[in-house]
Amino acid sequence: MALANPVFLAIADDSVIRRTAANGVPGTAMPAFAQSAGAMLTDKQIDALVSGIRSWAKSDILNNVIPPPYSSETPGDSQRGAEAYRTYCSSCHGADGRGGKKAGSIVDGAYLALVSAQELRTIVIAGRPELGAPDWRADVEGRAMSAEEISDVVAWLSGHRTQFPGQPYPISSTDAGKGGLR
């Protein structure tokens, strides 16, 4: 998640920012910076980094709206998630999640192989302003997503993970005789 995203900074506490700065984000360009992870910064330097990043947060970004929890111990329900997806996400990502007029596929196997359920949750909550993707409050006018709906959409998205991430869509029986290529 981009540290320049003001909603992310409003929902992520110091421990999330500290863990990210110290350990990096596996599978992304974000490296670890802490000595404990084999890098150069001491714990005190990581604390200074977290303090500096935290200073970027805008206190009024949420307009007095209490955000959903950054993480959830309760797994969502993918069937309810399909309905929440249709309500909040399909207008941009298409009816089946494979892309629409405003945004690309969100169920692509290669993409889902690269992001954790927590990253999906963070994206749903904080949005992707650099891509024009709204946060949890802004997709349906006057109706923010509930914490449960967020967990359900994450479960629905996670249910689209493929066993073999380089093969985003299942091979049909007619394709099997062609060496698996479409």
VENDA-V386336 format. One record per backbone hydrogen bond with DSSP energy under -1.0 kcal/mol. CO is the residue of the C=O (numbers start at 0). NH is the residue of the N-H. If there is no record, write none. Layout:
{{CO & NH} {CO & NH}}
This chain:
{{1 & 4} {4 & 8} {5 & 9} {6 & 10} {7 & 11} {12 & 16} {13 & 17} {14 & 18} {15 & 19} {16 & 20} {17 & 21} {18 & 22} {19 & 23} {20 & 32} {21 & 33} {24 & 27} {29 & 24} {32 & 40} {33 & 36} {33 & 38} {34 & 37} {40 & 34} {41 & 45} {42 & 46} {43 & 47} {44 & 48} {45 & 49} {46 & 50} {47 & 51} {48 & 52} {49 & 53} {50 & 54} {52 & 55} {53 & 56} {57 & 60} {59 & 62} {61 & 64} {76 & 80} {77 & 81} {78 & 82} {79 & 83} {80 & 84} {81 & 85} {82 & 86} {83 & 87} {84 & 88} {84 & 89} {88 & 91} {88 & 92} {89 & 93} {91 & 102} {92 & 98} {96 & 105} {96 & 106} {102 & 99} {107 & 111} {108 & 112} {110 & 113} {115 & 119} {116 & 120} {117 & 121} {118 & 122} {119 & 123} {120 & 124} {121 & 125} {122 & 126} {124 & 135} {127 & 130} {127 & 132} {132 & 127} {134 & 137} {135 & 144} {139 & 142} {145 & 149} {146 & 150} {147 & 151} {148 & 152} {149 & 153} {150 & 154} {151 & 155} {152 & 156} {153 & 157} {154 & 158} {156 & 159} {157 & 160} {163 & 166} {171 & 175} {174 & 177} {174 & 179} {175 & 178}}
